[in-house]
């Protein structure tokens, strides 16, 4: 195991056997989600973004930043391959919070990973940031996947391909969908045009979110909202809740 893999594993605070099993995949995915945030700060601040592994490794592991779904899942897929997993990167359409009649070219793009184990494919995804599975989900139509209070299900049809739904109070909501050929070049990364600063990370007891200068701390059933008033306060909160030191 090379030094970069060791550094990656230390960063996400993983200790344990590295035999490439679904159990290990779940452990790595969970540790990743608890350590590395989803954030779009480079996009909003108009900093350059590279999807090359050395650049992603430097940003996310060395500088201890987060990234968007492409950055996070591309780097995570590299880690998994280095550890002996069979991984395919897939592009998806992200439907959460998309309004009706949204033009296809404006539907947010997403990247996820399919990991094959003994002929069975599993969705592994460290790039959502908000509520989404923290463990691998078997790619089986009709399969329901529960994590604590959260419930998800997989469905398939010819039009939308594979679909991951999340259970809401009174209905199922489509989270994202993708096709079996969705690693085609026509699905090259399309970065969000979001102009708001966003960060999200899971915690052992809930999650932290940031939308511009508003920070929300979810712990169990409780919610605490914290609004920063100055750039200095914002940078301090970014470090406190997401462990990001941003040099603007």
C-alpha positions as CSV (number, residue, x, y, z in Angstrom):
1,X,0.0,0.0,0.0
2,X,1.5,3.3,-1.1
3,X,1.9,6.4,1.0
4,X,-1.0,8.3,-0.6
5,X,-3.4,5.5,0.2
6,X,-2.2,5.4,3.8
7,X,-2.6,9.2,4.0
8,X,-6.2,9.0,2.6
9,X,-7.1,6.3,5.1
10,X,-5.6,8.3,8.0
11,X,-7.6,11.4,6.9
12,X,-10.9,9.6,7.0
13,X,-9.8,7.9,10.2
14,X,-10.2,4.4,9.0
15,X,-8.4,1.5,10.7
16,X,-9.1,-2.1,9.9
17,X,-8.5,-4.9,7.4
18,X,-8.4,-3.9,3.7
19,X,-9.7,-7.0,2.1
20,X,-12.1,-5.6,-0.7
21,X,-15.5,-6.7,0.6
22,X,-18.9,-5.0,0.7
23,X,-18.4,-4.7,4.4
24,X,-15.2,-2.7,3.9
25,X,-16.9,-0.6,1.2
26,X,-19.6,0.4,3.6
27,X,-17.0,1.3,6.3
28,X,-15.0,3.4,3.9
29,X,-18.1,5.1,2.5
30,X,-19.4,6.0,6.0
31,X,-16.0,7.3,7.2
32,X,-15.7,9.4,4.0
33,X,-19.1,11.0,4.5
34,X,-18.3,11.8,8.2
35,X,-15.0,13.4,7.3
36,X,-15.1,15.0,3.9
37,X,-17.8,17.6,3.2
38,X,-19.7,18.3,0.0
39,X,-18.9,21.9,-0.9
40,X,-19.1,24.1,-4.0
41,X,-16.8,27.0,-2.8
42,X,-14.4,26.8,-5.7
43,X,-17.3,27.0,-8.2
44,X,-18.8,30.1,-6.4
45,X,-15.4,31.8,-6.0
46,X,-14.5,31.0,-9.6
47,X,-11.4,29.0,-8.7
48,X,-10.2,26.5,-11.3
49,X,-11.3,22.9,-10.8
50,X,-9.4,19.8,-12.0
51,X,-10.6,16.2,-12.0
52,X,-7.1,14.8,-12.3
53,X,-6.3,12.5,-9.4
54,X,-3.2,14.3,-8.2
55,X,-5.1,17.6,-8.1
56,X,-8.1,16.1,-6.3
57,X,-5.8,14.3,-3.8
58,X,-4.0,17.6,-3.0
59,X,-7.2,19.6,-2.6
60,X,-9.2,17.0,-0.6
61,X,-6.6,15.1,1.4
62,X,-3.6,17.5,1.7
63,X,-5.6,20.8,2.0
64,X,-8.5,18.9,3.8
65,X,-11.2,20.5,1.7
66,X,-14.4,19.0,0.3
67,X,-15.7,19.1,-3.3
68,X,-18.6,18.6,-5.6
69,X,-20.0,15.1,-6.5
70,X,-17.6,14.7,-9.4
71,X,-14.6,15.5,-7.3
72,X,-15.6,13.4,-4.3
73,X,-16.6,10.3,-6.2
74,X,-13.8,10.4,-8.7
75,X,-11.2,10.5,-5.9
76,X,-13.2,7.9,-3.9
77,X,-13.3,5.6,-7.0
78,X,-9.5,5.9,-7.2
79,X,-9.1,4.8,-3.6
80,X,-11.4,1.8,-4.1
81,X,-9.6,0.7,-7.3
82,X,-6.3,1.0,-5.5
83,X,-7.7,-1.3,-2.8
84,X,-8.8,-3.9,-5.3
85,X,-12.5,-3.1,-5.9
86,X,-14.2,-3.3,-9.3
87,X,-15.6,0.2,-9.8
88,X,-17.5,1.9,-12.6
89,X,-18.2,5.7,-12.6
90,X,-21.8,6.6,-13.6
91,X,-23.3,10.0,-14.5
92,X,-26.9,10.5,-13.3
93,X,-29.6,13.2,-13.3
94,X,-30.2,14.6,-9.9
95,X,-34.0,15.2,-9.3
96,X,-34.2,16.4,-5.7
97,X,-35.7,19.9,-5.6
98,X,-36.1,20.0,-9.4
99,X,-39.3,21.8,-10.4
100,X,-41.7,20.5,-13.0
101,X,-41.0,21.5,-16.7
102,X,-37.3,22.0,-16.0
103,X,-35.5,21.8,-19.4
104,X,-33.4,18.6,-19.6
105,X,-30.2,20.7,-20.0
106,X,-30.8,22.4,-16.7
107,X,-31.4,19.2,-14.6
108,X,-28.3,19.0,-12.3
109,X,-25.8,16.3,-13.2
110,X,-24.5,13.9,-10.6
111,X,-21.9,11.2,-10.4
112,X,-22.1,8.0,-8.5
113,X,-20.2,4.7,-8.3
114,X,-21.2,1.2,-9.1
115,X,-19.1,-1.4,-7.3
116,X,-19.3,-5.0,-8.4
117,X,-18.9,-7.8,-5.9
118,X,-19.5,-11.5,-6.9
119,X,-21.7,-10.4,-9.9
120,X,-23.9,-8.0,-7.9
121,X,-23.6,-4.3,-8.4
122,X,-23.9,-1.8,-5.5
123,X,-24.4,2.0,-5.6
124,X,-21.7,3.7,-3.5
125,X,-22.0,7.5,-3.4
126,X,-20.0,10.0,-1.3
127,X,-21.1,13.0,-3.4
128,X,-24.6,14.0,-2.3
129,X,-23.8,15.8,1.0
130,X,-27.5,16.0,2.1
131,X,-29.5,12.9,3.1
132,X,-28.6,9.9,1.0
133,X,-27.4,6.4,1.8
134,X,-24.2,6.0,3.8
135,X,-23.9,2.4,2.9
136,X,-23.8,0.5,-0.4
137,X,-27.2,-0.1,-2.0
138,X,-27.7,-3.3,-4.1
139,X,-28.8,-2.4,-7.6
140,X,-31.9,-4.5,-7.6
141,X,-35.4,-3.3,-8.8
142,X,-37.8,-3.2,-5.8
143,X,-35.1,-3.4,-3.2
144,X,-35.6,-1.2,-0.1
145,X,-32.7,0.0,1.9
146,X,-33.1,1.3,5.5
147,X,-30.6,3.3,7.5
148,X,-32.0,4.4,10.8
149,X,-35.0,6.6,10.1
150,X,-34.1,6.9,6.4
151,X,-35.7,4.5,3.8
152,X,-34.7,4.3,0.2
153,X,-35.7,2.0,-2.7
154,X,-34.4,1.1,-6.1
155,X,-36.7,0.9,-9.2
156,X,-36.1,0.5,-12.9
157,X,-38.0,1.4,-16.1
158,X,-37.0,1.8,-19.7
159,X,-37.4,5.6,-19.8
160,X,-35.5,6.6,-16.7
161,X,-33.3,3.6,-16.2
162,X,-32.3,2.9,-12.6
163,X,-33.9,5.2,-10.0
164,X,-33.1,5.8,-6.3
165,X,-36.1,7.0,-4.3
166,X,-36.2,8.4,-0.8
167,X,-39.2,8.0,1.5
168,X,-40.9,11.2,2.4
169,X,-43.8,11.5,4.9
170,X,-46.5,10.6,2.5
171,X,-44.8,9.6,-0.7
172,X,-41.6,8.4,-2.4
173,X,-39.4,11.2,-4.0
174,X,-37.0,10.5,-6.8
175,X,-33.4,11.4,-5.7
176,X,-31.5,10.5,-8.9
177,X,-31.7,8.3,-12.0
178,X,-29.2,6.9,-14.4
179,X,-28.8,4.4,-17.3
180,X,-26.5,1.5,-17.7
181,X,-24.5,3.4,-20.4
182,X,-24.3,6.6,-18.4
183,X,-20.5,6.8,-18.5
184,X,-20.7,7.8,-22.1
185,X,-18.7,10.9,-23.2
186,X,-21.9,12.8,-23.7
187,X,-22.3,12.8,-20.0
188,X,-19.1,14.7,-19.3
189,X,-19.2,16.6,-16.0
190,X,-21.4,19.7,-16.1
191,X,-20.7,21.8,-13.1
192,X,-23.6,23.5,-11.2
193,X,-24.3,27.1,-12.0
194,X,-25.2,27.6,-8.3
195,X,-24.2,31.0,-7.1
196,X,-24.8,30.4,-3.5
197,X,-22.1,29.0,-1.2
198,X,-23.1,25.5,0.0
199,X,-21.5,23.0,2.3
200,X,-22.9,19.8,3.8
201,X,-21.5,17.0,5.9
202,X,-22.8,14.1,7.9
203,X,-22.1,13.7,11.6
204,X,-22.5,10.8,14.0
205,X,-25.7,12.4,15.3
206,X,-27.1,14.2,12.3
207,X,-25.6,16.6,9.8
208,X,-24.3,20.2,9.3
209,X,-25.3,22.4,6.4
210,X,-24.2,25.8,5.2
211,X,-26.1,28.1,2.8
212,X,-24.2,31.4,2.3
213,X,-23.9,32.8,5.9
214,X,-26.5,30.5,7.5
215,X,-25.3,27.4,9.3
216,X,-27.7,24.7,10.4
217,X,-26.8,22.0,13.0
218,X,-29.1,19.0,12.9
219,X,-28.7,16.6,15.9
220,X,-31.3,13.9,16.2
221,X,-34.7,15.8,16.2
222,X,-33.2,19.2,17.1
223,X,-32.1,22.0,14.8
224,X,-29.8,24.9,15.7
225,X,-29.4,27.8,13.2
226,X,-26.4,30.1,13.3
227,X,-26.1,33.1,11.0
228,X,-22.7,34.8,10.6
229,X,-22.5,38.6,10.3
230,X,-18.9,39.1,9.0
231,X,-16.5,37.4,6.8
232,X,-14.3,36.5,9.8
233,X,-17.3,34.9,11.6
234,X,-18.1,33.0,8.4
235,X,-14.6,31.6,8.0
236,X,-14.5,30.6,11.7
237,X,-17.8,28.8,11.3
238,X,-16.6,27.1,8.1
239,X,-13.6,25.8,10.1
240,X,-15.7,24.8,13.1
241,X,-18.5,22.9,11.4
242,X,-16.7,21.6,8.3
243,X,-13.0,21.7,9.2
244,X,-12.3,23.8,6.1
245,X,-9.6,26.4,6.2
246,X,-10.3,28.6,3.2
247,X,-7.6,30.9,1.9
248,X,-9.6,33.4,-0.3
